């Protein structure tokens, strides 16, 4: 199995050059019925949401059960982790954690 397809195509940016301010969140346990707007609404209770997107299967266009939320500030992202991790959204318990860049 080739791992080259998982690496960035750009060789000009070293991973140590990528800035991760900590306001990007990884969300798992999402219902297949959930929309980007539903996700944004849930996280907006803890601050300003810059972006909320659910990852879809490229062929079926169905939810893969996880997504990403970008909050306006690190403080708001930390509030989301504190108050929304293990919360219930559309009948499912979700997990919220910081995105880790490798």
Secondary structure by P-SEA (a helix, b strand, c coil): cccccccccccccccccccccccbbbbccccccccaaaaaaaacccccccbbbbbcccccccccccbbbbcccaaaaaaaaacccccccccbbbbbbccccc
